[in-house]
């Protein structure tokens, strides 16, 4: 079973999901759905409600429904670690929803249909996935210029991981080690140190980079891809050496920029701070416009 995880949003509430590429089926975290429909304030409250509901469903003779529900390892909302989580496909979830008295039941059913349709549309036309990602970043307060760079960085990253995959690099730990080598070579820090500098825990580092940081990170990853194609590394250690070389290309560029500007490219600012600055600038412009309007009256 080839699965890919994704966070979906229903009324700004996070629902953990997994897409089964072979079966072309979505699986949804039952606890997350229960938490949304019953408006639980904590994950523990949602888990307790689901435990009670399972007993009730079993008593009602819904053994087959519960038996068919799978368990998948999903990231916890609280500590970011992966735990086995009860999941249900769309049909199973609709049956569970029927057993939950909630005014959100009907809107949630419509949301389920939309999620399924969007995945099919994205499979047919991948550009739609890009459009939706663009809209999501806009809603989070990022500028259009930043988003263009971020979406390009995703493509560059995918090209790199495709290259790694072609040379036998394993997803997970080996990907993380090579990413660390690239990050250290261009920024002078490991990924963990970089996150600590920005005050991040489980957040995506790239989503918390400035435009210049994203550009240099892209240069590092694109250079690694090109060097890999030229050198054709066969072992993990050879891939590691290539990652160091690719990162150093961007490291040289970083030092050149810093020498010219007198400022560090690597910044402590994260997405919240960067977006606050942007929002403040916009508010200042709007405020100036209002004052000018008053003066013209």
N, C-alpha and C positions, 0 to 999 in steps of 0.2 A: 504494500500500500504506500503510494507516494503522497505525502501530506504536506501542505504548506499552511502555516499559521497566519492569522490576520485578525486585527482588532476591528470590529464593526461598531458603528455608533447608532443607537436608537435614542432619540431625544437627548443627545449629549451623554448618554450612559454607555459605558463600554461593554461590549459583548465579545467574549473570546470565541473565535471560530477557527475551523480547519477545513481546508478544501482537499478532498480526495480526488486527485487528478485522474486516477484510473476509473473510478466509479462516476466521476463528474457529479459529486454530491457534497453539499455543505454539511458540516457537523457543528452544532452550537453547544456551548457550555450551558448545561441545564441550570446550574446554580446562578449564573449571571442572568439568565432569562427570568428565573423565579424572582431574583432580587429586584429586577426592573418592574415586573408586573405587580409585585406585592409591596413595592416601594420600601424595601428594607434599607436601613441606614448603614448597615455593616455587612461584610461578607459572611461573618458568623451567623447573623440573623437569617440570611438567605440560605445558608447551608442547613440550618435548623429547620426552616420551613420545608425545604426539599426533602429532608429526612422524614418529616411527619407526613408529607404528601405521598412519598413512596410507600409508606406503610398503609395509607388509606387506599392507594391504587391497588396494592396487593390484596387488600381485604375485599376490594370490589371485583377481583378476578382479572386484573390487568397484568398477570404474571408474564405473558408473552411480550408485552410492551417493555417491561422492565428488563427482561432477559435480553431483548434485542438491543437495548441501549449499550453503547460501547463506553470504554474508558480510554482517554488519550491523555498524554502528558502535555499540560498547558502551563504557561507562565502565570504565577500567582500575581494578583493585583497588588498584594502587600509587599512581598519580599523579592519578587522577580524570579524566584526559583520555579522549576517545573515539577508539578505534582500530577498524579493520575486524577483525572476529572471526568465526571459523568457527562457524556455528550449524547446528543440526539440529532437525527437527521430531520429534515423539514416535516415529513409525515408524522414521525414520532413526537416532534415538538408540538405540532398542532393538537395532537391527542392530549398531551400534558397541559397545554394552555386551556383546553376545555374544562379541565378540573380545577382551574384557578379563578375564583371570582375577582375580576379586575376590570375597571373601566378602560384599561389600556389594552385589553385583549384584542379587540378588533383592529385598532391602529397597528398593533404588533403583527397581526396576520398580514396586513397590507405591506408592512416593512419586510417581512419574510419573502413575500412574493417579489418585491423590488430587488432584494439582495440576490435572489436566484436569477432574476432576469438580467441584472447588471453583470453578473459573472459570465453568463452566456454571451452577452453583447461584447464584453471585453475580450473573450476568447476569439470571437469573430473579428473584432476591430480593436486591437490593443491600444489605439490612440485614445479610446474612451477612458481607459484606466489612467492615462496620463492626464486627461482633462479633469478627472475626479480628484486626482492627487493635487493638481493645481488649485482647485477650488477649496480643498481641505486646508492647504497651507495659507491661502488667502484669509480664510475664516480665523486662522490662528494668529493673524496679524503680520505675517511676513510681507515684504514688498515684492512686487512682480519681478524686479531685477534679481533679488535673492532666489526666488522660486525657480527662475530659468536656470540659474547656476546649479541649484539643488537637484533638479530633474536631470540635468546633464550629468551630474556626478553619479546619479543612480545608474545611468547607462554605462558610464566609464567603469563603475564597480562591477556591473554585470559582465562586461567584457573581460575584466580581470579574473573573476571567479570562473568564467567559462574556460579561460586559459589554464587556470589551476586545475580544474576538473579534467581537462584534456591531458594533463601531465601527472595525474594520479594523486593530486593533493586531496586529502579527505576533508569533508565539511566538518565544522565544529572546531575541535581543538587545533588542528593544523591550519585552518583558515585564520583562526584567532592569532596564532603564533606569527604567521606571515604578515598579517595586518599590523601587529605590534612592531615587527621589524621595519615595515614601511613608515609607520608613524614616528618611531624613534629616529629613523634616519633623516626625516625632513623637519620634524618639529623639535627634536632633542628630548622627547618624552615618550614613554609607553602610552598606550591607549588609556590605561587606568590612571596614570599620572596626569594625563591631559584632562580626563573627566574630573579628577579631584581638583585641578586648577580652576575649573569652571563651576565647581560645586555640584556636579552631577552624580547621580547614583545609577539608576537603571535607564535613564534617558538616552536617546540616540545622540552620539557625539556630533555627527554631521549636522543634525537639526539645530545644534547649538553653536555652530561656527559662523564667523563673519564671512562676507563674500570672499575676501582675500584668503582666509583659511581654507574655504571650500576649493578655491581655484588651485592652491598649492597642493592640497590633498588629491585633487583630480590629476594634477601633473605627476605626482608621485605614483599613483595607481596606473595611469596611462603609460608612463615610462616603464613601469614594471612589466606591463603587458607586452610592450614592444621589445624590450630586452629579452623576455622569455621566448618570444617568437624567433628572435635572432639566435639565442644560445641553446634553445631546446633542452632545458634541464630535465634530467631523468629521475633523480632522487629528491627526497625532501630537502636535504641539505643544499643541493644545487638550487632548488627553488628558493630556499632561504637566502642564499647569496644573491640571487637575482632581485629579490624583494629589497635587500639592503641597497643594491645599486640603483634601483628605481626610486627609492626614497631619497637617496643622496642627490639625485638630479634636482628634485624639488627643494632639498635642503640648501643646495647652492643658490637656487633662485631666491629662497627666503632670506638668506644672508645678504644677497645683493640688494633686495628691496629695503631691508632694515638699514643697510649702510647708506642708502640714498635718502631715506625718510627720517632716520634717527629714532624710529619707533619700532617696538616689537610687533611682529606680525601675529604671533600667538597671543591671544587676549583672554583675560579672565571672564569676559562677558559671556553669558549664556543667552538662550533664546528669550527668556523673560526680560532680561536687561536690555538686549538689543531691540526688542519690540517696544519696550517702554520708551526708549530714546526716540524711536521712529514715531510712536504715538504722540509723544510730547512735541516733536517738531510739527506734526500735522495740526495739533491743537493750537500751537503758537501762530501758525499761518492763518487758521480759521479765526482766531481771536483778533489778529491784526486786521483781517478783512472786515470783521464786525465793527471794530473801532473806526475804520476808515469810512464805513457806511454811515455811522453815526455823525461823523464830521461833515459828511456831504448833505446831511438832511437840513 
